[in-house]
Amino acid sequence: MKKLLLSLLLACALLPAKADEGMWLPMLIGKNYDEMVKMGLKLSKEDLYNINNSSLKDAIIQFGGGCTGEMISQNGLLITNHHCGYGAITALSSVEKNYLDNGFWAYNYSEELPAKGVTALFLERMEDVTAEIEKAVGRSKGDKYDKKYKKIVEKLTEKAEAEGNYEAQVKSYFEGNQFILLVYKKYKDVRLVGTPPRSLGKYGGDTDNWMWPRHTADFSMFRVYADANNEPAEYSKDNVPFKPKKFLPISIKGVDEGDFAMIFGYPGRTNRYDVSYGIDIAINESNPSIVKPREKRLEIMRRNMKQDKAVYLKLTSYYAGISNYWKYFIGQTEQLKRLKIVKQKQDEEAAFTNWAAKNAPEYKGIMREFEAIHNAYRPYAKHHMYYSQAFQGSLVAALGSSFYDLYIEVNQKKPDQKVIDKEVKDIKKYYNSIQGRFDLATEKEIFAEMAKMFYNDIPKNQHPEVYQSVIFKNYANSNIDKTFADYTDYVFNNSFLLDSAKMYAFLENPNPDDILKDAGLRYALSFARNYKEVYQPKIDKYRDEKEVLKKKYIKGLMEMKKNGLFYPDANSTMRITYGNVLSYSPQDAVHYDYYTTLDGFMDKYKPGDDEFDAPQELIDLYNKKDYGKYADANGKLRTCFITTNDITGGNSGSPIINGNGEWVGIAFDGNWEAMSGDIAFDKKYKRTICTDARFIFWIIEKMGKAHNLIEEVDLRK
């Protein structure tokens, strides 16, 4: 049966795609190939993925752990999105050297700036290890399964890593029905080479985010460095530019409607096999509980950032991350409702239940089980989100909650010093990670508002005890805003969480009697204990039960639809998607063309506006129509275009590759009308928004004067 299941999975994973939908595993792309050729691909299968020789997969990296990037020269030059490089660019900027606002170009290797903490992950190979794992875990369940699974994964990864300078991981596909070993090389010396000014890289800001038409130059350039043997190495002045196995040539011929478009990248997470009950909770509970706290945090941050440039530089990257998914979950909810996805899923589930009753009784009651576990979870769904989005939306509160495991250990009868040392190390690491985005005045406002929001929006019987034992006992006021403002003042004046010297002194010898005497820890640990001891077990139970049911459900779907379309949900591993350049009409009397131009950019231009300002140099070039070799046949400079490719978060920075294997642009966003995509792919309206290669290299050449980079790449007209 196990062999049969594996064969079934491989067959399903290889079924031809419907031109656009599907995030396909590179090593299993074989049977999709004929469809890709029909659509315009002119490369061989081996050109796409080959473990013995160089292929397109060798030019693609996971950038910074959460985006995609691609090699575009033989000397380690890579390109990704501006918003993917945003954190690194901000960290390298200061009020005096403001690379974020003014842009930056290195004209030789010596001028390139080390981007601390940024990594480039190259996939070496993929290997199906389902049989090995299933043999090792057998029929075990629960903790026994977890222990056996951990043991076999360690064995597989250790073996792979022993073969060279590799990092290996095992990933689950189809909710645990398939397992693949992925072997990587991680390069840690990555340096900033070039970035346009923020006004271009984020043109349109929050207003245009997730929208078409767009005119954003969303790109930045970095270089990967290696040791003398081309192997990964920590930063050193002695390192040399990395020599990739493959890099992408650049085409400035442009794209036309209907052209083939292929994307390699690292999509983060999708949940397309979720059931109606989970989607209903997302629409009515989870998503609104993400949106509301983020909206308030953004409001506070935005106000303070406008008042002080130093605060702006400190918070802007943090703000961008919060804002991006604030708007995303608004759009996702709207589109899930518009498409009536809950009803679609209910119809599919009814069909499955009817099929199971007649053909596979082992699946007959699975929908009732799904309903039961979601009904049990629903009362805590909002609490679950508010813990992370509201309570931990305050950096001070989040830091305080990181003391929870230390608090538990030091209160044991016989505390384990090794555990204490580990927890102290983790706290220090987290503390250091948040310092770059900590602004005291902003944090005070956020802390007070998030504490008040949790109090108002979460049922009283789910509150941590600190509300009654401290806040309303000592600071109660007829004006609730004053209650939380006064309490916040007390916390910020009486907690070592705001004083690194005092905090580090405490961590040298963490006395259990002193922990709850600290006002900040008293507050944070009350929340953490309440969540971790009362609600997290309920949430974990829900997740575990859901995981088991989804694995069974997907297996059943594959048996029911033996000729159906199946591909694994995204899980931050390399995927290939393919489609076409295509315009669309989202509503009556509205038609969106497949490309935009610099004319449209200038139509939006608002001098001095934070979202729609532009450098004078660009305006001068526009007025002179100085587009050079980057102009289209009509003498216009195209800025962005759209395709039907299936992408999600993590695909940011992915290359748009034409049928000849040439780089024609870079993916950076999806469109508003298809924001249901992580849960349900909209075959009619889904579009990937891309910055055109011609706009990018026009900026590099005409504005950046970085002729060294123009000469370095393989630029094809």
MARFIDO-182325 format. One line per field, with one value per residue (C-alpha): x, y, z. Coordinates in nm, 3 decimals. Each point is the difference from the previous one (the first is absolute). Layout:
N
east (X,...)
north (Y,...)
up (Z,...)
end
This chain:
717
east (0.000,0.287,0.163,-0.337,-0.047,0.345,-0.062,-0.334,0.159,0.268,-0.255,-0.221,0.290,0.095,-0.335,0.000,-0.089,-0.278,0.235,0.013,-0.103,0.255,0.330,0.198,0.305,0.297,0.107,-0.353,-0.062,0.034,-0.359,-0.077,0.263,-0.221,-0.252,0.281,0.134,-0.347,-0.013,0.335,0.287,0.304,0.229,0.054,-0.112,0.362,0.036,-0.257,0.124,0.310,0.200,0.301,0.039,-0.086,-0.364,-0.233,-0.052,0.369,-0.061,-0.278,0.054,-0.204,0.099,0.019,-0.211,-0.332,0.031,0.134,0.296,0.184,0.354,0.041,0.375,0.293,0.137,-0.270,-0.217,-0.357,-0.323,-0.300,-0.280,0.063,-0.238,0.201,0.319,-0.180,0.118,0.363,-0.013,-0.155,0.257,0.281,-0.161,0.029,-0.124,0.342,0.025,-0.362,0.024,-0.366,-0.125,0.283,0.090,0.342,0.226,0.335,0.226,0.252,0.029,0.169,-0.305,-0.245,-0.143,-0.021,-0.366,0.022,-0.225,-0.107,0.047,-0.025,-0.124,0.073,-0.187,0.238,-0.246,-0.337,-0.062,-0.326,0.043,-0.362,0.077,0.282,-0.213,-0.310,0.212,0.157,-0.322,-0.220,-0.348,0.109,-0.202,0.036,0.323,0.132,-0.046,0.170,0.302,0.040,-0.051,0.260,0.248,-0.031,0.011,0.320,0.150,-0.091,0.121,0.323,0.082,-0.062,0.199,0.296,0.038,0.123,-0.048,-0.377,-0.307,-0.284,-0.363,-0.297,-0.331,-0.348,-0.226,-0.369,-0.044,0.240,-0.079,0.336,0.345,0.291,0.359,0.140,0.373,0.131,0.308,-0.041,0.218,0.028,0.214,-0.250,0.065,-0.217,0.085,-0.280,-0.344,-0.221,-0.133,-0.289,-0.231,0.048,0.043,-0.323,-0.179,-0.368,0.060,-0.294,-0.249,0.117,0.106,-0.179,-0.147,0.021,0.094,0.345,0.308,0.244,0.373,0.002,0.356,0.333,0.333,0.242,0.307,0.081,0.357,0.180,0.338,0.284,-0.157,-0.342,-0.139,-0.217,0.191,-0.064,0.069,0.366,0.183,0.181,-0.319,-0.055,-0.311,-0.184,-0.001,-0.348,-0.062,-0.262,-0.108,-0.286,0.054,-0.202,-0.239,-0.112,-0.210,-0.305,-0.311,-0.324,-0.346,-0.013,0.375,0.113,0.109,0.171,0.091,0.246,-0.023,-0.059,-0.373,-0.060,-0.336,-0.327,-0.294,-0.198,-0.116,-0.166,-0.362,-0.304,0.003,0.358,-0.071,-0.311,0.209,0.261,-0.265,-0.188,0.254,0.368,0.042,-0.187,0.207,0.318,-0.122,-0.132,0.309,0.232,-0.208,0.040,0.372,0.049,-0.194,0.228,0.320,-0.096,-0.066,0.334,0.198,-0.127,0.128,0.362,0.227,0.209,-0.315,-0.107,0.322,-0.020,-0.360,-0.055,0.095,-0.200,-0.294,0.014,-0.021,-0.300,-0.174,0.046,-0.196,-0.248,-0.121,0.044,-0.245,-0.253,0.017,-0.001,-0.317,-0.170,0.085,-0.087,-0.344,-0.031,0.090,-0.227,0.286,-0.172,-0.294,0.237,0.178,-0.328,-0.109,0.334,-0.027,-0.356,0.117,0.287,-0.234,-0.234,0.291,0.140,-0.335,-0.013,0.365,0.224,-0.173,0.326,-0.050,-0.376,-0.004,0.299,-0.204,-0.183,0.340,0.117,-0.314,0.050,0.362,-0.072,-0.299,0.225,0.264,-0.227,-0.050,0.378,0.084,-0.011,0.202,0.259,0.046,-0.017,0.276,0.244,-0.147,-0.113,0.183,0.327,-0.054,0.182,0.373,0.024,-0.277,0.152,0.339,-0.160,-0.182,0.335,0.084,-0.275,0.213,0.268,-0.266,-0.124,0.348,0.128,-0.315,0.068,0.105,0.328,0.063,0.218,0.285,0.045,-0.366,0.037,0.310,-0.180,-0.303,0.221,0.184,-0.331,-0.131,0.317,-0.019,-0.361,0.078,0.277,-0.226,-0.261,0.229,0.020,-0.376,-0.058,-0.113,-0.099,-0.280,-0.153,0.021,-0.175,-0.298,-0.013,0.028,-0.293,-0.221,0.065,-0.068,-0.327,-0.099,0.054,-0.207,-0.288,-0.011,0.076,-0.267,0.061,0.010,0.306,0.195,0.332,-0.025,0.216,-0.300,-0.181,0.288,0.210,-0.139,-0.357,0.087,0.257,-0.068,-0.375,-0.146,-0.335,0.203,0.132,0.263,0.146,-0.009,0.227,0.213,0.073,0.073,0.233,0.190,0.039,0.133,0.242,0.137,0.032,0.130,0.351,-0.139,0.060,0.354,0.250,0.257,-0.253,-0.144,0.341,0.090,-0.314,0.075,0.340,-0.181,-0.376,-0.161,-0.355,-0.111,0.089,-0.168,-0.355,0.121,0.087,-0.303,0.062,0.054,-0.300,-0.217,0.155,0.023,-0.363,-0.093,0.253,-0.112,-0.364,0.062,0.256,-0.160,-0.368,-0.045,0.305,-0.079,-0.345,0.153,0.267,-0.268,-0.195,0.308,0.103,-0.347,-0.035,0.336,-0.102,-0.336,0.146,0.253,-0.281,-0.226,0.261,0.074,-0.373,-0.030,0.279,-0.180,-0.330,0.148,0.253,0.025,-0.020,0.244,0.212,0.308,0.143,-0.067,0.287,0.242,0.298,0.164,0.087,-0.289,-0.062,-0.313,-0.085,-0.260,-0.033,0.021,-0.368,-0.229,-0.331,-0.339,-0.089,-0.346,-0.252,0.140,0.348,0.297,0.361,0.274,0.290,0.262,0.055,0.234,0.193,-0.283,-0.225,0.273,0.001,-0.381,0.018,0.293,-0.064,0.295,0.088,-0.245,0.135,-0.143,0.004,0.301,0.282,0.366,0.053,0.245,-0.276,-0.230,0.268,0.064,-0.373,-0.042,0.282,-0.142,0.354,-0.074,0.282,-0.003,-0.263,-0.289,-0.269,-0.108,-0.218,0.279,-0.146,0.180,-0.194,0.010,-0.195,-0.197,-0.225,-0.010,-0.227,0.268,-0.097,0.204,-0.023,0.212,0.360,-0.018,0.093,0.310,-0.068,0.119,-0.242,0.160,-0.108,-0.013,0.370,0.109,0.066,-0.079,-0.265,-0.108,-0.046,-0.314,-0.095,-0.373,-0.342,-0.322,-0.287,-0.263,0.178,0.116,-0.177,0.295,0.159,-0.324,-0.173,0.154,-0.215,0.050,-0.169,0.159,0.328,0.296,0.363,0.128,0.354,0.248,0.116,0.370,0.017,-0.115,0.254,0.300,-0.100,0.018,0.334,0.152,-0.164,-0.053,0.256,0.272,0.102,0.147,0.213,-0.318,-0.130,0.329,0.000,-0.333,-0.090,-0.237,-0.186,-0.199)
north (0.000,0.240,-0.062,0.056,0.327,0.127,-0.086,0.178,0.310,0.015,-0.044,0.273,0.233,-0.043,0.063,0.278,0.338,0.222,0.258,0.207,-0.175,-0.210,0.032,-0.291,-0.178,0.047,-0.364,-0.112,0.243,-0.267,-0.054,0.372,0.048,-0.070,0.259,0.252,-0.057,0.057,0.330,0.119,-0.161,-0.070,-0.156,-0.370,-0.175,-0.019,0.376,0.042,-0.250,-0.217,-0.125,-0.103,0.312,0.365,0.096,0.289,-0.113,0.082,0.367,0.032,0.070,0.044,0.352,0.101,-0.294,0.134,0.121,-0.120,0.133,-0.100,0.002,0.235,-0.013,-0.239,0.206,-0.062,0.302,-0.060,0.191,-0.012,0.237,0.334,-0.102,-0.320,0.201,0.271,-0.114,-0.027,0.336,0.165,-0.157,0.142,0.346,0.291,0.356,0.102,-0.287,-0.063,-0.274,-0.082,0.341,0.094,-0.333,-0.162,-0.134,-0.171,0.062,-0.265,-0.292,0.209,0.230,-0.283,-0.001,-0.314,-0.078,-0.148,-0.301,-0.037,-0.347,-0.162,-0.360,-0.213,-0.327,-0.281,-0.286,-0.148,-0.363,-0.181,-0.170,-0.098,-0.373,0.041,0.211,-0.218,-0.308,0.172,0.134,-0.300,0.031,0.205,0.303,0.303,0.033,-0.334,0.115,0.333,-0.172,-0.250,0.271,0.225,-0.287,-0.098,0.364,0.055,-0.311,0.111,0.358,-0.096,-0.240,0.267,0.265,-0.237,-0.012,0.361,0.359,-0.045,0.080,-0.249,-0.013,-0.230,0.155,-0.145,0.021,-0.074,0.029,-0.282,-0.231,0.068,0.102,0.151,0.056,0.335,0.066,0.359,0.215,0.317,0.300,0.253,0.274,0.206,0.367,0.284,0.103,0.233,0.128,0.269,0.271,-0.106,0.227,-0.237,-0.331,0.058,0.224,-0.004,-0.103,-0.144,0.152,-0.203,-0.308,-0.312,0.207,0.019,0.213,0.050,0.202,-0.118,-0.054,-0.275,-0.127,0.002,-0.163,-0.191,-0.214,-0.338,-0.052,-0.328,-0.124,-0.077,-0.340,0.152,-0.145,0.170,0.211,0.264,0.358,0.068,0.265,-0.292,-0.153,0.024,0.028,-0.330,-0.191,-0.150,-0.315,0.194,0.360,0.151,0.210,0.323,0.068,0.358,-0.102,0.021,-0.212,-0.007,-0.123,-0.378,-0.051,-0.297,0.090,-0.232,0.066,-0.180,0.093,-0.081,0.050,0.008,-0.145,-0.090,-0.186,-0.110,-0.327,0.169,-0.092,0.227,0.014,0.134,0.259,0.118,0.055,0.187,0.234,0.068,-0.043,-0.028,0.257,0.284,-0.077,0.054,0.315,0.202,-0.004,0.060,0.295,0.168,-0.072,0.144,0.312,0.065,-0.078,0.212,0.305,-0.027,-0.076,0.319,0.210,-0.122,-0.122,-0.213,-0.171,-0.047,-0.179,-0.214,-0.110,0.006,-0.361,-0.123,0.214,-0.136,-0.361,0.072,0.204,-0.255,-0.273,0.239,0.088,-0.358,-0.146,0.272,-0.099,-0.373,0.024,0.213,-0.238,-0.317,0.148,0.119,-0.340,-0.180,-0.233,-0.142,-0.109,-0.143,-0.204,-0.118,-0.130,-0.180,-0.150,-0.120,-0.170,-0.161,-0.125,-0.152,-0.166,-0.137,-0.144,-0.201,-0.078,0.054,-0.030,0.077,0.364,0.017,0.193,0.227,0.318,-0.046,-0.028,0.320,0.178,-0.117,0.113,0.340,0.055,-0.075,0.246,0.287,0.151,0.043,0.104,0.373,-0.047,-0.193,0.289,0.277,-0.159,0.043,0.303,0.215,-0.110,-0.085,0.294,0.191,-0.072,0.049,-0.254,-0.241,0.029,-0.063,-0.308,-0.142,-0.044,-0.261,-0.313,0.148,0.081,-0.360,-0.147,0.218,-0.088,-0.373,-0.181,-0.088,0.248,-0.125,0.246,-0.108,0.083,0.334,0.086,-0.082,0.212,0.294,-0.026,-0.004,0.304,0.197,-0.099,0.115,0.322,0.082,-0.078,0.260,0.289,0.126,0.060,0.124,0.360,0.082,0.250,-0.224,-0.304,0.172,0.081,-0.346,-0.171,0.198,-0.043,-0.373,-0.066,0.194,-0.175,-0.347,0.101,0.134,-0.263,-0.332,-0.157,0.081,-0.366,-0.039,0.290,-0.044,0.077,0.316,0.204,-0.043,-0.063,0.299,0.225,0.061,-0.053,0.279,0.221,-0.015,0.324,0.097,0.087,-0.335,0.171,0.156,-0.338,-0.154,0.312,0.014,-0.371,0.029,0.281,-0.223,-0.292,0.210,0.163,-0.322,-0.269,-0.105,-0.094,0.367,0.000,-0.236,0.029,-0.099,-0.277,-0.150,0.023,-0.194,-0.263,-0.064,-0.150,-0.028,-0.015,-0.144,0.225,0.311,-0.085,0.097,0.306,0.155,0.191,-0.093,-0.366,-0.006,0.116,-0.211,-0.323,0.028,-0.004,-0.271,-0.231,0.048,-0.073,-0.278,-0.187,0.040,0.077,-0.129,-0.365,0.048,0.159,-0.270,-0.269,0.167,0.021,-0.361,-0.134,0.216,-0.119,-0.365,0.062,0.204,-0.272,-0.251,0.236,0.078,-0.369,-0.058,0.285,-0.154,-0.331,0.164,0.218,-0.233,0.221,0.328,0.285,-0.024,0.191,0.047,0.313,0.247,-0.058,0.231,-0.245,0.063,-0.015,0.066,0.172,0.087,0.200,0.290,0.376,0.097,0.302,-0.034,0.158,-0.019,0.154,0.139,0.277,-0.032,-0.139,-0.012,-0.018,-0.236,0.275,0.349,0.278,0.291,0.220,-0.163,0.041,0.374,0.015,-0.117,0.226,0.232,0.221,-0.044,-0.288,-0.292,-0.257,0.171,0.231,-0.057,0.105,0.310,-0.195,-0.238,0.290,0.163,-0.323,-0.044,0.352,-0.063,-0.348,-0.126,-0.374,-0.117,-0.368,-0.069,0.164,-0.221,0.010,0.303,0.192,-0.058,-0.128,-0.289,-0.025,-0.312,-0.290,-0.282,-0.378,-0.286,-0.173,-0.158,0.160,0.095,0.159,-0.119,0.036,0.366,0.051,-0.301,0.024,0.021,-0.224,-0.007,-0.301,0.039,-0.013,0.376,0.231,0.253,0.139,-0.063,-0.099,0.218,-0.015,-0.147,0.178,0.095,-0.200,-0.329,0.037,-0.320,-0.173,-0.155,-0.188,-0.006,0.072,0.225,-0.130,0.303,0.293,-0.118,0.214,0.031,0.359,0.040,0.282,0.008,-0.070,0.313,0.229,-0.156,0.026,0.348,0.111,-0.177,0.159,0.342,0.089,-0.212,0.045,-0.353,-0.091,-0.261,-0.201,0.042,-0.139,-0.285,-0.158,-0.176,0.267,-0.112,0.227)
up (0.000,0.084,-0.337,-0.168,0.186,-0.096,-0.363,0.018,0.149,-0.262,-0.276,0.141,0.051,-0.363,-0.159,-0.261,0.139,-0.128,-0.141,0.316,0.322,0.184,0.186,-0.140,0.142,-0.237,0.021,-0.093,-0.285,-0.269,-0.114,0.021,-0.264,-0.302,0.116,0.055,-0.351,-0.147,0.187,-0.134,0.195,-0.220,0.260,0.073,0.319,0.107,-0.043,0.277,0.259,-0.009,0.295,-0.210,-0.213,0.035,-0.048,0.069,0.360,0.065,-0.077,0.258,0.369,0.311,0.099,0.364,0.114,-0.129,-0.360,-0.332,-0.195,-0.316,-0.135,-0.298,-0.053,0.017,0.290,0.259,-0.080,0.109,-0.032,0.228,0.100,0.164,0.277,0.052,0.041,0.199,0.342,-0.111,-0.178,0.306,0.233,-0.216,-0.008,0.237,-0.002,-0.142,-0.252,-0.088,-0.263,0.053,-0.112,-0.238,-0.155,-0.020,-0.276,0.034,-0.298,0.097,0.242,0.269,0.029,0.065,0.353,0.219,0.073,0.348,0.055,-0.363,-0.150,-0.342,-0.001,-0.308,-0.060,-0.089,-0.033,0.102,0.093,0.077,0.340,0.062,0.008,0.254,0.232,-0.021,0.075,0.302,0.157,-0.085,0.151,0.301,0.108,0.226,0.197,-0.124,-0.360,0.075,0.157,-0.284,-0.261,0.163,0.016,-0.368,-0.113,0.199,-0.159,-0.353,0.042,0.176,-0.281,-0.264,0.186,0.042,-0.377,-0.021,0.116,0.005,0.203,-0.029,0.102,-0.047,-0.098,0.009,-0.307,-0.037,0.376,0.082,-0.289,-0.162,0.131,-0.192,0.108,-0.114,-0.004,-0.007,0.015,0.206,-0.079,0.282,-0.154,-0.200,-0.087,-0.121,-0.356,-0.099,0.083,-0.147,0.234,0.221,-0.201,-0.296,0.183,0.197,-0.250,0.089,0.362,0.191,-0.243,-0.298,0.197,-0.133,-0.285,-0.377,-0.189,0.157,-0.086,0.269,-0.055,0.261,-0.028,0.181,-0.082,0.217,-0.055,0.151,0.119,0.065,0.115,-0.239,-0.075,-0.083,0.322,0.266,0.251,0.263,-0.107,-0.071,-0.199,-0.163,-0.142,-0.374,-0.219,-0.019,-0.331,-0.050,-0.198,-0.198,-0.047,-0.196,-0.313,-0.012,-0.287,-0.068,-0.299,0.227,0.022,-0.196,0.089,-0.004,0.043,0.206,0.353,0.247,0.363,0.226,0.365,0.364,0.072,0.375,0.103,-0.164,0.148,-0.304,0.149,0.296,0.066,0.018,0.381,0.010,-0.270,0.184,0.314,-0.207,-0.144,0.321,0.280,-0.091,-0.278,0.177,0.311,-0.201,-0.174,0.296,0.229,-0.295,-0.114,0.339,0.018,-0.349,0.092,0.299,-0.188,-0.301,0.218,0.181,-0.316,-0.165,0.290,0.009,-0.285,0.236,0.126,-0.361,-0.090,0.313,-0.051,-0.375,-0.074,0.300,-0.108,-0.356,0.123,0.223,-0.270,-0.276,0.170,0.160,-0.348,-0.121,0.254,-0.078,-0.365,0.067,0.206,-0.264,-0.285,0.191,0.052,-0.362,-0.139,0.250,0.084,0.309,-0.218,-0.263,0.265,0.149,-0.339,-0.046,0.348,-0.063,-0.319,0.189,0.273,-0.260,-0.179,0.326,0.103,-0.323,-0.064,0.303,0.340,0.182,-0.104,0.058,0.328,-0.058,-0.055,0.329,0.168,-0.169,0.119,0.358,0.033,-0.156,0.227,0.297,-0.122,-0.104,0.352,0.031,-0.356,0.077,0.321,-0.202,-0.246,0.260,0.203,-0.289,-0.175,0.296,0.316,-0.182,-0.233,0.271,-0.014,0.377,0.061,-0.253,0.171,0.337,-0.129,-0.120,0.372,0.041,-0.043,0.226,0.258,-0.006,0.032,0.288,0.196,-0.022,0.317,-0.169,-0.281,-0.285,-0.054,-0.364,-0.070,0.181,-0.202,-0.325,0.092,0.101,-0.331,-0.192,0.190,-0.075,-0.365,-0.024,0.188,-0.246,-0.297,0.099,0.091,-0.354,-0.010,0.356,0.052,0.357,-0.070,-0.263,0.221,0.290,-0.219,-0.153,0.340,0.143,-0.308,-0.035,0.369,-0.029,-0.325,0.148,0.302,-0.211,-0.274,0.172,0.226,0.364,0.096,-0.227,0.151,0.179,0.370,-0.020,-0.114,0.331,0.240,-0.112,-0.273,0.118,0.365,0.002,-0.304,-0.058,-0.133,-0.151,-0.310,-0.126,-0.215,0.316,0.174,-0.258,-0.044,0.374,0.015,-0.299,0.172,0.304,-0.206,-0.203,0.316,0.197,-0.233,-0.094,-0.342,-0.083,0.144,-0.163,0.281,0.267,-0.215,-0.073,0.369,0.088,-0.264,0.154,0.300,-0.069,0.345,-0.015,0.287,-0.200,-0.331,0.089,0.191,-0.334,-0.134,-0.364,0.073,0.233,-0.289,-0.276,0.195,0.106,-0.370,-0.084,0.281,-0.089,-0.367,0.027,0.289,-0.085,-0.369,-0.179,0.092,-0.155,-0.310,-0.028,0.030,-0.280,-0.222,0.064,-0.069,-0.309,-0.133,0.034,-0.165,-0.288,-0.077,-0.018,-0.195,-0.267,-0.042,-0.046,-0.253,-0.204,-0.002,-0.095,-0.276,-0.154,-0.306,0.190,0.047,0.314,0.103,0.350,0.202,0.011,0.288,-0.069,-0.240,-0.364,-0.244,-0.367,-0.126,-0.358,-0.184,-0.242,-0.018,0.003,0.051,0.189,0.061,0.371,-0.026,-0.242,-0.222,0.154,-0.194,0.117,-0.261,0.059,0.038,0.137,-0.111,0.145,-0.122,0.261,0.260,-0.064,0.007,0.362,0.092,0.298,0.101,0.367,0.051,0.200,-0.243,-0.341,-0.002,-0.250,-0.040,-0.212,-0.214,-0.109,-0.079,-0.215,-0.188,-0.052,-0.135,-0.249,-0.081,0.048,0.002,-0.225,-0.090,0.265,-0.191,-0.151,-0.365,0.075,0.168,0.348,0.308,0.146,0.378,0.105,-0.149,0.119,-0.051,0.102,0.210,0.332,0.280,0.366,0.274,-0.033,-0.379,0.041,-0.211,-0.225,-0.360,-0.290,-0.261,-0.365,-0.230,-0.085,0.362,0.018,0.291,-0.105,0.335,0.370,0.192,0.294,0.073,-0.067,-0.097,0.227,-0.188,0.069,0.359,0.093,-0.164,0.308,0.061,-0.339,-0.341,-0.219,-0.354,-0.153,0.177,0.154,-0.117,0.101,-0.009,-0.134,-0.053,-0.362,-0.067,-0.218,0.283,0.235,-0.227,-0.117,0.365,0.048,-0.311,-0.027,0.367,0.180,-0.263,0.100,-0.338,0.175,0.071,-0.355,-0.129,0.252,-0.101,-0.325,-0.135,-0.311,-0.232)
end
